[in-house]
Amino acid sequence: MASTSTASAEADAAGAGRTAARIPGPVETAIQQKLIEAFEPVLLRVYNDSSKHAHHSAMRAQGGGNGETHFAIHLVSPTFKGKTVIARHRLVNALLAEEFNEKGLHALSLRLKTPEEWEKEGGGEMR
C-alpha cells in the first residue's frame, strides 16, 4: 500500500502533463477564420504572444493592451506559390486590416510557406 505522500506524488505526476484549455479571444478567432477562408491552409498555427510584449511602452500606455496585440502566424498554403515573401506578408496584412485598424492588433510575426517549401523543410511544426 502506498503512503499518502507517495500516492499524492503519483497523482501529481499523473496530472503534470495536463494544462487548462485556453479559449481564444475575439481577435485571435477572427484571425483564424479569415486565414482559413482566404488561404485554405495545409497548416495553420496562430500563437498569441501578447503577454511577451505587455511591458513595451506602447502597450503600457494602453494598460498592457487588450491581451490580443501580438501574434505569430505559421501558415502553409498553395496560395503562396510564385509569390515573394513580401507579397505573402502583404496579403496577410491586408486581410487583417480591420484587426490592425479597429481591434487593437499591433504586430504579427509571419512564417508563410507553400506546401512544397514546408515539405522540403521536413513538414513538421514550424516553431
N, CA, C and O of each residue as an XYZ file, in Angstrom:
508
protein
N       0.840     -1.181      0.000
C       0.000      0.000      0.000
C       0.880      1.238      0.000
O       1.828      1.325      0.781
N       0.577      2.199     -0.869
C       1.385      3.404     -0.974
C       1.069      4.335      0.180
O      -0.067      4.419      0.646
N       2.098      5.028      0.626
C       1.872      6.017      1.681
C       1.137      7.205      1.085
O       1.067      7.344     -0.136
N       0.594      8.052      1.929
C      -0.147      9.221      1.471
C       0.733     10.118      0.620
O       0.292     10.621     -0.413
N       1.983     10.324      1.046
C       2.867     11.201      0.282
C       3.196     10.602     -1.081
O       3.279     11.335     -2.066
N       3.387      9.282     -1.158
C       3.668      8.640     -2.435
C       2.445      8.702     -3.343
O       2.565      9.007     -4.529
N       1.278      8.417     -2.792
C       0.047      8.482     -3.586
C      -0.173      9.893     -4.096
O      -0.585     10.086     -5.239
N       0.098     10.873     -3.261
C      -0.051     12.260     -3.667
C       0.941     12.609     -4.768
O       0.596     13.292     -5.733
N       2.174     12.137     -4.618
C       3.192     12.396     -5.639
C       2.816     11.730     -6.958
O       3.016     12.307     -8.026
N       2.266     10.505     -6.885
C       1.846      9.814     -8.104
C       0.696     10.551     -8.772
O       0.655     10.655     -9.998
N      -0.230     11.057     -7.984
C      -1.351     11.811     -8.543
C      -0.840     13.088     -9.196
O      -1.298     13.459    -10.277
N       0.121     13.774     -8.537
C       0.699     14.986     -9.112
C       1.401     14.684    -10.421
O       1.264     15.442    -11.381
N       2.153     13.587    -10.481
C       2.868     13.206    -11.698
C       1.891     12.858    -12.816
O       2.135     13.184    -13.978
N       0.798     12.203    -12.474
C      -0.186     11.813    -13.487
C      -0.823     13.041    -14.128
O      -1.132     13.026    -15.320
N      -1.021     14.095    -13.359
C      -1.660     15.297    -13.891
C      -0.672     16.323    -14.408
O      -1.080     17.384    -14.881
N       0.622     16.032    -14.328
C       1.644     17.012    -14.686
C       1.572     17.427    -16.152
O       1.908     18.567    -16.473
N       1.149     16.553    -17.042
C       1.102     16.883    -18.457
C      -0.142     17.640    -18.868
O      -0.247     18.083    -20.011
N      -1.064     17.791    -17.975
C      -2.318     18.471    -18.307
C      -2.188     19.969    -18.132
O      -1.539     20.452    -17.204
N      -2.820     20.695    -19.042
C      -2.902     22.144    -18.906
C      -4.343     22.548    -19.123
O      -5.097     21.852    -19.802
N      -4.719     23.657    -18.552
C      -6.074     24.158    -18.724
C      -6.274     24.554    -20.186
O      -5.359     25.071    -20.828
N      -7.454     24.313    -20.696
C      -7.763     24.699    -22.071
C      -7.785     26.215    -22.160
O      -8.338     26.891    -21.293
N      -7.176     26.744    -23.220
C      -7.155     28.186    -23.446
C      -8.185     28.512    -24.507
O      -8.177     27.926    -25.589
N      -9.051     29.423    -24.209
C     -10.083     29.825    -25.158
C      -9.600     31.068    -25.890
O      -9.317     32.085    -25.257
N      -9.501     31.003    -27.221
C      -9.024     32.171    -27.961
C     -10.002     33.335    -27.838
O     -11.216     33.147    -27.767
N      -9.444     34.538    -27.816
C     -10.263     35.747    -27.754
C     -10.827     36.099    -29.117
O     -10.575     35.398    -30.098
N     -11.592     37.187    -29.183
C     -12.259     37.559    -30.438
C     -11.297     37.939    -31.567
O     -11.582     37.661    -32.732
N     -10.176     38.562    -31.245
C      -9.219     38.927    -32.300
C      -8.556     37.669    -32.856
O      -8.450     37.507    -34.072
N      -8.113     36.788    -31.975
C      -7.493     35.535    -32.423
C      -8.473     34.700    -33.244
O      -8.098     34.119    -34.262
N      -9.703     34.644    -32.809
C     -10.728     33.889    -33.539
C     -10.949     34.473    -34.929
O     -11.039     33.732    -35.908
N     -11.036     35.803    -35.022
C     -11.223     36.461    -36.320
C     -10.032     36.202    -37.231
O     -10.203     35.956    -38.425
N      -8.820     36.255    -36.671
C      -7.609     35.987    -37.455
C      -7.671     34.576    -38.031
O      -7.447     34.383    -39.226
N      -7.972     33.597    -37.193
C      -8.036     32.206    -37.649
C      -9.082     32.035    -38.748
O      -8.807     31.425    -39.781
N     -10.278     32.573    -38.524
C     -11.358     32.415    -39.504
C     -10.998     33.046    -40.844
O     -11.218     32.443    -41.895
N     -10.452     34.245    -40.812
C     -10.099     34.929    -42.057
C      -8.991     34.184    -42.809
O      -9.052     34.049    -44.031
N      -7.989     33.707    -42.085
C      -6.897     32.992    -42.734
C      -7.381     31.683    -43.354
O      -6.962     31.328    -44.456
N      -8.251     30.971    -42.662
C      -8.798     29.713    -43.189
C      -9.609     29.971    -44.455
O      -9.454     29.264    -45.451
N     -10.472     30.983    -44.414
C     -11.320     31.280    -45.572
C     -10.502     31.768    -46.765
O     -10.788     31.393    -47.902
N      -9.495     32.593    -46.522
C      -8.742     33.196    -47.623
C      -7.675     32.277    -48.204
O      -7.416     32.321    -49.407
N      -7.049     31.444    -47.371
C      -5.877     30.703    -47.823
C      -6.038     29.188    -47.855
O      -5.148     28.497    -48.351
N      -7.138     28.650    -47.346
C      -7.355     27.201    -47.309
C      -6.057     26.484    -46.926
O      -5.509     25.721    -47.721
N      -5.569     26.730    -45.711
C      -4.239     26.254    -45.333
C      -4.106     24.748    -45.173
O      -5.048     24.052    -44.795
N      -2.905     24.270    -45.474
C      -2.499     22.900    -45.192
C      -2.142     22.818    -43.705
O      -2.401     21.813    -43.044
N      -1.541     23.900    -43.194
C      -1.178     24.015    -41.781
C      -1.414     25.455    -41.356
O      -1.047     26.389    -42.069
N      -2.019     25.628    -40.207
C      -2.219     26.958    -39.638
C      -1.992     26.881    -38.143
O      -2.609     26.073    -37.449
N      -1.110     27.722    -37.659
C      -0.889     27.874    -36.227
C      -0.910     29.366    -35.929
O      -0.186     30.143    -36.552
N      -1.739     29.756    -34.980
C      -1.811     31.137    -34.532
C      -1.441     31.136    -33.054
O      -2.108     30.510    -32.230
N      -0.368     31.849    -32.735
C       0.119     31.911    -31.356
C      -0.078     33.328    -30.824
O       0.367     34.292    -31.447
N      -0.737     33.457    -29.688
C      -0.918     34.755    -29.051
C       0.312     35.027    -28.191
O       0.492     34.426    -27.132
N       1.150     35.938    -28.661
C       2.385     36.289    -27.962
C       2.265     37.614    -27.210
O       3.275     38.195    -26.814
N       1.046     38.092    -27.012
C       0.823     39.403    -26.409
C       1.449     39.549    -25.034
O       1.966     40.616    -24.702
N       1.411     38.499    -24.233
C       1.953     38.602    -22.871
C       3.454     38.884    -22.875
O       3.980     39.432    -21.906
N       4.143     38.518    -23.946
C       5.580     38.762    -24.045
C       5.896     40.232    -24.309
O       7.044     40.656    -24.181
N       4.875     41.010    -24.678
C       5.088     42.395    -25.097
C       4.339     43.413    -24.237
O       4.401     44.609    -24.520
N       3.646     42.978    -23.216
C       2.836     43.880    -22.388
C       3.685     44.947    -21.702
O       3.168     46.002    -21.335
N       4.978     44.688    -21.523
C       5.863     45.648    -20.850
C       6.367     46.753    -21.780
O       6.954     47.723    -21.300
N       6.158     46.639    -23.095
C       6.607     47.682    -24.024
C       5.869     48.983    -23.742
O       4.713     48.967    -23.318
N       6.527     50.093    -23.972
C       5.949     51.387    -23.621
C       4.606     51.629    -24.309
O       3.682     52.155    -23.688
N       4.486     51.252    -25.578
C       3.211     51.457    -26.280
C       2.097     50.627    -25.659
O       0.950     51.070    -25.604
N       2.424     49.432    -25.194
C       1.412     48.569    -24.571
C       1.098     49.056    -23.155
O      -0.055     49.016    -22.726
N       2.123     49.516    -22.431
C       1.888     50.055    -21.076
C       0.992     51.282    -21.145
O       0.159     51.497    -20.264
N       1.162     52.099    -22.203
C       0.358     53.313    -22.356
C      -1.118     52.995    -22.494
O      -1.965     53.818    -22.147
N      -1.435     51.819    -22.992
C      -2.843     51.423    -23.110
C      -3.194     50.338    -22.101
O      -4.063     49.502    -22.349
N      -2.514     50.360    -20.969
C      -2.829     49.423    -19.892
C      -2.438     47.989    -20.205
O      -3.067     47.057    -19.704
N      -1.413     47.796    -21.023
C      -0.971     46.445    -21.381
C      -1.667     45.914    -22.611
O      -1.465     44.759    -22.983
N      -2.475     46.724    -23.245
C      -3.213     46.277    -24.424
C      -4.420     45.445    -24.017
O      -4.738     45.337    -22.833
N      -5.075     44.871    -24.980
C      -6.284     44.088    -24.710
C      -5.987     42.600    -24.556
O      -6.911     41.789    -24.489
N      -4.707     42.233    -24.500
C      -4.333     40.822    -24.402
C      -4.306     40.134    -25.751
O      -4.025     38.939    -25.838
N      -4.597     40.886    -26.807
C      -4.587     40.341    -28.167
C      -3.943     41.358    -29.112
O      -4.577     41.848    -30.046
N      -2.684     41.659    -28.850
C      -1.982     42.680    -29.621
C      -0.862     42.134    -30.490
O      -0.545     42.723    -31.523
N      -0.261     41.027    -30.095
C       0.893     40.459    -30.791
C       0.647     38.974    -31.078
O       0.337     38.196    -30.175
N       0.791     38.600    -32.344
C       0.571     37.206    -32.734
C       1.689     36.724    -33.640
O       2.280     37.500    -34.392
N       1.967     35.441    -33.557
C       2.842     34.758    -34.509
C       1.943     33.824    -35.312
O       1.149     33.070    -34.750
N       2.081     33.886    -36.616
C       1.263     33.066    -37.504
C       2.178     32.206    -38.363
O       3.083     32.706    -39.032
N       1.925     30.913    -38.329
C       2.622     29.966    -39.202
C       1.569     29.384    -40.127
O       0.624     28.736    -39.676
N       1.733     29.614    -41.416
C       0.698     29.283    -42.387
C       1.330     28.636    -43.613
O       2.265     29.179    -44.203
N       0.815     27.479    -43.988
C       1.249     26.783    -45.200
C       0.050     26.754    -46.138
O      -1.005     26.218    -45.798
N       0.222     27.339    -47.325
C      -0.893     27.418    -48.267
C      -0.382     27.417    -49.709
O       0.646     28.025    -50.008
N      -1.104     26.729    -50.601
C      -0.731     26.768    -52.019
C      -0.909     28.158    -52.623
O      -0.347     28.440    -53.682
N      -1.671     29.023    -51.979
C      -1.880     30.393    -52.452
C      -0.561     31.146    -52.588
O      -0.452     32.060    -53.405
N       0.438     30.770    -51.799
C       1.706     31.493    -51.788
C       2.644     31.107    -52.934
O       3.682     31.740    -53.128
N       2.283     30.083    -53.682
C       3.150     29.626    -54.781
C       3.376     30.768    -55.778
O       2.433     31.413    -56.236
N       4.652     30.996    -56.097
C       5.014     32.031    -57.064
C       5.049     33.444    -56.498
O       5.323     34.392    -57.234
N       4.777     33.604    -55.204
C       4.770     34.923    -54.587
C       6.027     35.113    -53.733
O       6.504     34.179    -53.089
N       6.546     36.326    -53.742
C       7.702     36.641    -52.909
C       7.272     36.686    -51.443
O       6.083     36.734    -51.129
N       8.250     36.671    -50.569
C       7.971     36.750    -49.133
C       7.195     38.032    -48.819
O       6.215     37.991    -48.076
N       7.619     39.155    -49.372
C       6.945     40.423    -49.083
C       5.512     40.420    -49.630
O       4.613     40.974    -48.999
N       5.293     39.805    -50.791
C       3.938     39.716    -51.348
C       3.045     38.871    -50.441
O       1.875     39.201    -50.248
N       3.573     37.805    -49.893
C       2.825     36.958    -48.961
C       2.448     37.751    -47.708
O       1.309     37.696    -47.244
N       3.421     38.489    -47.171
C       3.155     39.300    -45.979
C       2.096     40.354    -46.266
O       1.219     40.603    -45.438
N       2.177     40.965    -47.423
C       1.182     41.993    -47.787
C      -0.218     41.402    -47.879
O      -1.187     42.042    -47.471
N      -0.335     40.187    -48.411
C      -1.645     39.527    -48.483
C      -2.246     39.341    -47.089
O      -3.419     39.638    -46.866
N      -1.435     38.849    -46.159
C      -1.922     38.599    -44.793
C      -2.237     39.919    -44.097
O      -3.286     40.049    -43.467
N      -1.341     40.898    -44.204
C      -1.578     42.181    -43.553
C      -2.828     42.867    -44.086
O      -3.590     43.450    -43.314
N      -3.046     42.806    -45.393
C      -4.253     43.411    -45.984
C      -5.509     42.695    -45.488
O      -6.520     43.332    -45.194
N      -5.437     41.381    -45.400
C      -6.577     40.596    -44.926
C      -6.952     40.978    -43.496
O      -8.128     40.962    -43.132
N      -5.949     41.319    -42.690
C      -6.179     41.614    -41.273
C      -6.204     43.123    -40.980
O      -5.973     43.537    -39.844
N      -6.480     43.934    -41.994
C      -6.503     45.391    -41.825
C      -7.492     45.824    -40.736
O      -7.189     46.722    -39.950
N      -8.652     45.203    -40.687
C      -9.651     45.564    -39.667
C      -9.112     45.307    -38.265
O      -9.325     46.116    -37.361
N      -8.418     44.192    -38.077
C      -7.857     43.866    -36.764
C      -6.779     44.881    -36.377
O      -6.681     45.265    -35.211
N      -5.970     45.317    -37.349
C      -4.953     46.331    -37.082
C      -5.589     47.689    -36.793
O      -5.200     48.368    -35.842
N      -6.546     48.080    -37.592
C      -7.105     49.427    -37.516
C      -8.160     49.617    -36.426
O      -8.313     50.718    -35.897
N      -8.882     48.558    -36.091
C     -10.029     48.723    -35.191
C     -10.028     47.821    -33.961
O     -10.757     48.093    -33.008
N      -9.232     46.758    -33.956
C      -9.352     45.751    -32.892
C      -8.130     45.653    -31.975
O      -8.076     44.780    -31.108
N      -7.142     46.548    -32.163
C      -6.002     46.573    -31.260
C      -4.816     45.712    -31.649
O      -3.834     45.653    -30.910
N      -4.883     45.030    -32.809
C      -3.732     44.247    -33.262
C      -2.577     45.199    -33.530
O      -2.739     46.205    -34.221
N      -1.410     44.878    -32.980
C      -0.257     45.771    -33.064
C       0.871     45.178    -33.914
O       1.546     45.907    -34.641
N       1.079     43.851    -33.826
C       2.220     43.260    -34.528
C       1.968     41.799    -34.869
O       1.296     41.072    -34.138
N       2.532     41.394    -36.008
C       2.481     39.996    -36.446
C       3.890     39.520    -36.751
O       4.702     40.254    -37.315
N       4.162     38.298    -36.376
C       5.357     37.593    -36.815
C       4.849     36.504    -37.754
O       4.072     35.639    -37.348
N       5.288     36.548    -39.006
C       4.726     35.652    -40.016
C       5.760     34.669    -40.558
O       6.882     35.046    -40.898
N       5.358     33.409    -40.629
C       6.107     32.363    -41.346
C       5.127     31.779    -42.345
O       4.225     31.025    -41.980
N       5.309     32.134    -43.600
C       4.357     31.801    -44.652
C       5.061     30.963    -45.713
O       6.014     31.419    -46.345
N       4.590     29.744    -45.900
C       5.249     28.791    -46.802
C       4.246     28.185    -47.775
O       3.045     28.138    -47.512
N       4.773     27.722    -48.911
C       3.979     26.874    -49.801
C       4.083     25.451    -49.265
O       4.990     25.159    -48.485
N       3.179     24.559    -49.663
C       3.304     23.165    -49.222
C       4.653     22.552    -49.624
O       5.228     21.768    -48.869
N       5.148     22.905    -50.796
C       6.430     22.366    -51.261
C       7.589     22.846    -50.378
O       8.481     22.067    -50.043
N       7.573     24.121    -50.007
C       8.620     24.655    -49.120
C       8.559     23.992    -47.748
O       9.585     23.655    -47.158
N       7.357     23.815    -47.262
C       7.151     23.191    -45.949
C       7.658     21.748    -45.955
O       8.354     21.328    -45.031
N       7.305     20.989    -47.004
C       7.752     19.597    -47.118
C       9.276     19.521    -47.230
O       9.906     18.641    -46.644
N       9.854     20.437    -47.977
C      11.305     20.466    -48.141
C      12.009     20.672    -46.801
O      13.124     20.193    -46.596
N      11.346     21.388    -45.891
C      11.897     21.647    -44.553
C      11.553     20.527    -43.569
O      11.891     20.617    -42.389
N      10.893     19.488    -44.038
C      10.594     18.353    -43.173
C       9.139     18.178    -42.836
O       8.764     17.147    -42.278
N       8.295     19.156    -43.155
C       6.856     19.016    -42.970
C       6.363     18.970    -41.531
O       5.233     18.548    -41.287
N       7.179     19.391    -40.575
C       6.755     19.363    -39.177
C       6.257     20.710    -38.700
O       5.929     21.593    -39.492
N       6.209     20.844    -37.387
C       5.831     22.126    -36.791
C       6.870     23.178    -37.183
O       8.034     22.846    -37.407
N       6.464     24.421    -37.264
C       7.350     25.476    -37.719
C       7.794     26.400    -36.584
O       8.279     27.499    -36.854
N       7.648     25.998    -35.356
C       8.009     26.910    -34.264
C       9.355     26.588    -33.704
O       9.815     27.256    -32.778
